[in-house]
């Protein structure tokens, strides 16, 4: 097993716990705020948090010659395209569909890393990723049977697009972590993509009566913007720089697991035996992908 400090594992687990709860938080807020307005508002907060942390830590963010347009494109991919596809897909489809789609991210990262870069995936790691994804399916569909409810095929297509964008973003980000600090890179990519989202959503923000929004809706915006995006992206990039794309994104398998845990604690939702089995598959899959064979 890796002798890497345990703090990194705990940080990544904290990130996926935040993301696991984020599905319910976003869904609740979208009952009062349109998707584009919600994205615009939460990215205002996310950018504010990231720039505050960068300034507070004395970061002198400089983009190397030749990296301007590639990093701009990376920001558009990992923030603008991903976030717009995610939030529209989440509104049009079901939370279960979104969790399955995004939970499959490690599969696409493994495939991309195997064919596009030198980070080869071993047979045990592939088995671990497959086991983790099977566990995700058990967690999502284990309560009411394996029936994928399809409210909107377009919504599921948008969620699939979001998953591909996030997997590709995670993979490409590592190419720049040798030249940029995780915080600096997160600020750079978030600024380009975040400003695009803010500007694109402003027409919907103008149409929204912000003073009429409930306290819970504002809490959802703050949670999703400052915590789920702002702070979590920085930790995620740190994980990418230390353990690689495949092992870091394997933690995404915990997202639906934490969603079920929060549902049990806050809503008294009970797990079925299939979901307990799925939880074991998820944990085993993460261990297998992170073991040094």
Secondary structure by P-SEA (a helix, b strand, c coil): cccccaaaaaaaaaaaaaaaaaaaaaaaaaacccaaaaaaaaaaaaaaaaaaaaaaacccccccccaaaaaaaaaaaacaaaaaaaaaaaaaccaaaaaaaaaaaaaaaaaaaaccccccccaaaaaaaaaaaaaaaaaaccccccccccccaaaaaaaaaaaaaaaaaaaaaaaacccccaaaaaaaaaaaaaaaaaaaaaaaaaacccccccaaaaaaaaaacccccaaaaaaaaaaaaccccccccccccaaaaaaaaaaaacccccccaaaaaaaaaaaaaaaaaaccc
